[in-house]
Amino acid sequence: METILDVQNIHTFIGQYHILQGVNVRVPKGSITALLGRNGAGKTTTLKSIIGLTPPREGKVIYEGKEVQGTRSFDIAAKGIGFVPEHRAIFRDLTVEENLKIAERVKGDYLRKKEFIFDLFPDLKRLMTLSGTALSGGQQQMLAIARALVPENHLLLIDEPSEGLAPVIIEHMMKAIRLLSKDSTIVLVEQNFLVASQLAEYYVIIEEGRSVQAGSMKDLVNDKAAIHRYLGAA
């Protein structure tokens, strides 16, 4: 299967702290790949290293066959990578529609994607004129993902989409992510193993800044020892 993203032995520092100490992630095109691990393992830093927000000092980040490490995050995004950070990063003083329009990479992106976005998240169409502060947590998360869909992205990096959401909203979010995966490759950081196991085809486990295990999610679901050792789940 064709590889769209190949992260090779990256080492990333935040200040004096050596956060990533050898992370490898290979992402097949058209797949959903989950980054798993305990809190503080380095999953979010891995996403930020891919997009260039915390550039790796060592190693390679290869996207569509070309190295992008050391490139400005804006230029990496312009190559077709969307990033949905944790904690629902939206402009809370702007309306839903303003949030979507400001996410354009090329003029007209919003109009081209408008129908697709509102088919995926019908609630947002109803809430178009409301500010971000007026939205529920689930609606803010929908808007955060929708913003990443406005430009033409082939790869989406989504950090903790289910965090703090009610079960019924999580189900809706999972359905939306499955639909997105038909057109985009997705790398997902997800603390909820049940959600990750139901969404992803592949996984990479990160522990203390290192990738320690990777493979098919179907195999991991049956590997109770690995789940207990690395994720603390029963």
RAPE-V144808 format. One record per residue. N is the residue number from 1. RES is the residue in one letter. PHI is phi as a letter, one per 20 degrees, with the letter a starting at -180 (NA if undefined). Layout:
n = <N & N>
res = <RES & RES>
phi = <PHI & PHI>
//
This chain:
n = <1 & 2 & 3 & 4 & 5 & 6 & 7 & 8 & 9 & 10 & 11 & 12 & 13 & 14 & 15 & 16 & 17 & 18 & 19 & 20 & 21 & 22 & 23 & 24 & 25 & 26 & 27 & 28 & 29 & 30 & 31 & 32 & 33 & 34 & 35 & 36 & 37 & 38 & 39 & 40 & 41 & 42 & 43 & 44 & 45 & 46 & 47 & 48 & 49 & 50 & 51 & 52 & 53 & 54 & 55 & 56 & 57 & 58 & 59 & 60 & 61 & 62 & 63 & 64 & 65 & 66 & 67 & 68 & 69 & 70 & 71 & 72 & 73 & 74 & 75 & 76 & 77 & 78 & 79 & 80 & 81 & 82 & 83 & 84 & 85 & 86 & 87 & 88 & 89 & 90 & 91 & 92 & 93 & 94 & 95 & 96 & 97 & 98 & 99 & 100 & 101 & 102 & 103 & 104 & 105 & 106 & 107 & 108 & 109 & 110 & 111 & 112 & 113 & 114 & 115 & 116 & 117 & 118 & 119 & 120 & 121 & 122 & 123 & 124 & 125 & 126 & 127 & 128 & 129 & 130 & 131 & 132 & 133 & 134 & 135 & 136 & 137 & 138 & 139 & 140 & 141 & 142 & 143 & 144 & 145 & 146 & 147 & 148 & 149 & 150 & 151 & 152 & 153 & 154 & 155 & 156 & 157 & 158 & 159 & 160 & 161 & 162 & 163 & 164 & 165 & 166 & 167 & 168 & 169 & 170 & 171 & 172 & 173 & 174 & 175 & 176 & 177 & 178 & 179 & 180 & 181 & 182 & 183 & 184 & 185 & 186 & 187 & 188 & 189 & 190 & 191 & 192 & 193 & 194 & 195 & 196 & 197 & 198 & 199 & 200 & 201 & 202 & 203 & 204 & 205 & 206 & 207 & 208 & 209 & 210 & 211 & 212 & 213 & 214 & 215 & 216 & 217 & 218 & 219 & 220 & 221 & 222 & 223 & 224 & 225 & 226 & 227 & 228 & 229 & 230 & 231 & 232 & 233 & 234>
res = <M & E & T & I & L & D & V & Q & N & I & H & T & F & I & G & Q & Y & H & I & L & Q & G & V & N & V & R & V & P & K & G & S & I & T & A & L & L & G & R & N & G & A & G & K & T & T & T & L & K & S & I & I & G & L & T & P & P & R & E & G & K & V & I & Y & E & G & K & E & V & Q & G & T & R & S & F & D & I & A & A & K & G & I & G & F & V & P & E & H & R & A & I & F & R & D & L & T & V & E & E & N & L & K & I & A & E & R & V & K & G & D & Y & L & R & K & K & E & F & I & F & D & L & F & P & D & L & K & R & L & M & T & L & S & G & T & A & L & S & G & G & Q & Q & Q & M & L & A & I & A & R & A & L & V & P & E & N & H & L & L & L & I & D & E & P & S & E & G & L & A & P & V & I & I & E & H & M & M & K & A & I & R & L & L & S & K & D & S & T & I & V & L & V & E & Q & N & F & L & V & A & S & Q & L & A & E & Y & Y & V & I & I & E & E & G & R & S & V & Q & A & G & S & M & K & D & L & V & N & D & K & A & A & I & H & R & Y & L & G & A & A>
phi = <NA & f & e & e & c & c & e & d & l & e & c & c & d & d & m & e & e & e & f & d & c & p & d & c & b & d & d & f & f & n & d & d & d & d & e & d & q & f & g & n & f & p & f & f & f & f & f & f & f & f & e & n & f & c & f & f & e & c & n & c & c & d & d & l & n & c & f & c & f & n & e & f & g & f & f & f & g & f & f & o & d & d & c & d & f & f & m & l & f & c & e & f & e & e & f & g & f & f & g & f & f & f & e & g & e & c & g & o & g & f & f & f & d & g & f & f & f & f & f & f & c & g & g & f & f & f & d & g & e & e & f & g & f & e & e & f & g & f & f & f & f & g & f & f & f & g & g & f & e & f & f & e & d & e & c & d & d & c & d & l & f & e & g & m & e & f & g & f & f & g & g & f & f & f & f & f & f & f & f & f & f & f & d & c & e & c & d & c & e & b & f & e & f & f & f & f & f & e & e & e & e & c & b & c & e & d & c & l & n & c & f & d & a & b & q & f & f & g & f & f & g & e & d & f & f & f & f & f & f & e & d & m & e & f>
//
